[in-house]
Amino acid sequence: MSEFRTRLCLNALEARDVPAAGLDDVFNGAQYLADNPDVAAAVRAGAVTAEDHFRRIGQFENRSTGGFFDTKAYLEDNPDVRDAVTRRGISALDHFLKNGQFEDRNPNRFFDAKAYLAANPDVAAAVRGGQVTAFQHFIEHGQFEDRVIGPTFNVAVYLEDNPDVRDAVQRGILKSGTEHFVRSGIHEGRGKPIAPSGILTQVVTTFDGTSANNADRKYFSFAVPTTRSVQIQLSRVSGDFAKLELENSVGVSVLELEPKNGISSGTVVLQGNSTYILRVGSANNATAQFRVTLTQL
């Protein structure tokens, strides 16, 4: 988007006065200090606060907020913004807060604004009505409701992989697994992104991988453009047996395969305009090399 168009867009949005996310929604002072020891030292010396440093200096040095905004990813995924930051002296976060969230740009590689709106029609209606931005809705409501936030994060997978978080949710300490991920899990290296594997268009599609043990799960995400019946087969290439679970975008299991127990294939009807996730791992505490074959019927 040109600088002229961006300025026009910003003026129009300010005139609409759409509620939107601000710095307080994406800045995490404790994490910012942990990520920036030089700033932490200055804070201990009483020279500055974490937020003041970010406002005046950090954001223009492309330091991340310590929260749910990834400066590096935002600049890499939006080359026009990167050019504007270089030429005009604005920051990546400033662009996102004033423009990007209104343009359905993503603050990181987990939250996908377009996917969020597609999965949540009520939010899409509110956005069209000028009541909120997709990201603001997620910050204020969606993260506590475990709504689908994109193809690279699945809350059911997150809870299964992090039993301590699952226990906290069940005991009411946390409202949701997504809430934990937003507040701390993303910075603890939890919830590694599920790499999208493309759109299911070929008659036969294969996914290959190796699982070191039963705690090492591999994830494959794919989109289904139209409703179709698909046969899924799990084969052992070498080593131990693997097991497979197919889930829809909200974490509901629709198929399980475990060749060790004689179940190596199955047929399911996949719904159009949906995203599915294959979760495959060794059935035992041993290395399993596997192949998943999807055949459209």
N, C-alpha and C positions, 0 to 999 in steps of 0.2 A: 504494500500500500504506500503511495507517495506521501511525502510530508504534507502536501496540501490537502490530500484526501483525509489523512489522519487528523489534521487540525479541524477540518469540517466535521468529521465524525465525532471528535471530542466535544466540539461546541454543541452539536445536536444532542449528544447524550447528557451533557450538563443541563441543557434546556429541559430535557425530560425528567431530570432529577431522579433517575432510577436508583433505588437502594443497591449498594454494592459493597464488596469486601474492601477493607482498609488495612493499614499497616498492622493494627492490633490483631487482626485475624490471621496473619501469617508470620509474625515475628515472635521468636522464642528466645528471650534474653539469656536464659541459662545455657541453652545449646549454642547460641552465638558466642558466648564467652568460652565454652568448651572447644569450639572450632577455631577460635582466634586467641591464642595465648597472649599475644601482644596487647590486645584490647583488655583481656582479663587483668593483666598487670597494671594497665592504666586505671582501670576501675578500682583495683585494690589501693592504688595510690591516691584515690579520690579525685582524679583529674577529669573523669567523664563517667557517664552511665552507659550501659550497653546500648540502649535505644538511641541515645543522643549520638553516640559514635556512629551507629549505622546510618542515622538520618543525615549527618553532616559529612561523613567520610566513607563508611563501609559500602554503601550501596553504589557509590561512584567508582569504587575499586572492584566492583562485581563480586563482592562477598555475598554469600547466601544469608538468608534471614535466620537460619536456625529453625525455621518452621516448615510449613508445607509449600513453600515456594522455592524452586530449584533454579537459581540464577544461571548456572552453567547450561542446564538443559534448555531453559527458555531461550537463551541466546543461540544455542546450536540449532534448535528447531525452528527459529524465526530469524532467518538471515536479514530480512528487512529491518527488524528491530536492532539486530547487531550493528547494522550500518548506521542506523539513527543514533544509537548509543555512542558510536565512534565519532560521528560528525557533529552531533548537537549537544553532547554533554549531559544527556538524560541518563537515567538508570534503567536497568531491565525491570525492576520492580515498579518504578514509577510508570513505565509504559503499561505494564500489566494491570495495575490498579486503575489507571485512567482510560485505557483503551482495550487492552488485551482481553480482559474478562468479558467485555461487552461484545467482542468479536469472536467469542467462543474459542479463544486460544487457551492452551493448557498450562497451568502453573508448574507442572512437573510431568513425569512420565507414568504416573499412576492414575491421576485424575484426567479423564477424557470428557470434555464438556459436551461434545456432540453425542457420545455414547450415553452420557448421563441424561441428556434430554430425551433421547430415543427410548431409554428404558423407563423413564418417569414422565408420562404424558401430563400429569398434573403440574409438574415443574415447568415443562415446556409451555404450557398454557399461561402460567404466571410470568414467564420470561417474555412471551409474545405480548402480554398485557402491560409490560413495563413495570412490573411489581418488584422484580428482583433479577439478579444475574444467576446463571447456573452455579457458578462457584460460590456465590454468597449463600444460596439455598443450601448447598452442601455443607458449608461451614456452620450455618446456624441450625440446620435440621438433618440433612441427609446422612452425615457421619454417625449420628446417634440412632438412625433408623436402619443402618446396614443396607442402604440402597446401593444398587449397582453403580460403580463409579468409572468403569472402563474395563476393557478386555485383559489388562495386565495385572489386575488385582481381584482376587476372589476371597471374600470374607470367610466362607466355609473352609477353604484351604488354609487360610491364615489361622483360624481357630484350631484346626486339627494339627497344624504344625507347631502351635504354641499353646500347649495345654495349660500353662500358667495363666495366660490371657483368657482362655475358655473358662477356667475356674473363676476368675475375677468377674466375668460377665454373668455366670450362673449364680454367683453370690450377690450380685447387684452392686459390686464395687465399681464396675464399668457399665455404661449403658450398652456398649456394642464393641465388637472386635475392631471395627473401622475406627472408632474413637481412639482406641489404644494405638493403632497404627499411625494415625495422624499426629497424636501427641508425642509418642516416643518410639514406637516400633520402627518407623522409617529411618530413624537415626541410629537404631541399634542393629541395623542390618537385617531386620526381620522383613518378611513379605517381599522377597526378591521378585521383580516383575516377571510375569509370565509372558514370554516373547510371543507376539502374534505370529502364527504360521501361515497366514494368508487366508484366501477365500476358497471354500470347497467347490471347485468348478470342474476338476478332472473326474473322469469315471473312476479311476483308481488313484488314491493318494496314500503315500507311505510316510511314516515318522519312525526314525531310527534313534536309538539311544542306549546308554549304558548306565545302570544303577549300581553303585558300589555296595549298597546294603539296603536293608528295609527302611532305613531312615533317610535314604537319598532318593527323593522322588523327582522325576522329570515331568515337566508340564508342557503341553502343546495346546495352543489356542487356535481355533479356526472359526471363521464366519460362514454361515449358511445363507445364501441369498434367497433361495426358495425352498419350500417344504419338499422333502424327499426321503425315501427309505434308504438306509445305508447299512451294509453288513460290515461289522468291525471284527477283525481277527488279530489276536496277539500271538506272535510266534517267538520261540526261543532261538536266538542266533548262536549263542555260546554261553557257557557258564550255567548259572542257576536259573530257575523259573522266575518270571516277573508276574506281576498282577496289575490290573488296569481298572480304573474307574472313570466313567464319562459323566461330566456334570454340565448342567446348563448354566446360564450366566448368573443365576441367583443361588448357585451352590447346591441345587437339588440333583442327586444322583439318578441317572437314567439308565445306566448299564454298568455291570461289573463283570470282569473276566478274570479267571484264575486257572490257567492251564494246569497248574500243579494238581488241582482238584478235578481236572477233566473238562473245564469250561474254557475253551480257547476262542470261541467266536459267538456273536450274537447279532441280531438285527433290530434296529430302532428306527423310528420315524423322527427325523430332525426338523424342527419348525423353522420356516423361512424367516429371514431378517433377524437371526439370532446368533449368538456366539456360544460356542461350547468349549470345554476344557478337558483334555485328556490328562489324567494323572497316572503315571506309570512308575513302578518301583519294584525292587527285588522282593520276592515273597519271603526270603530268609535273610540271614545276616551273611550274605555272600554276594559276589558280583554277578550281575545278570545283564547280558547284552540282548536286546530285544528289537523287534520290528512290529509296528502297528500298521495294518493295511485297512484302508477304508474303501469299500467298493459300492458305488451307487447302483441301486437296483432299478 
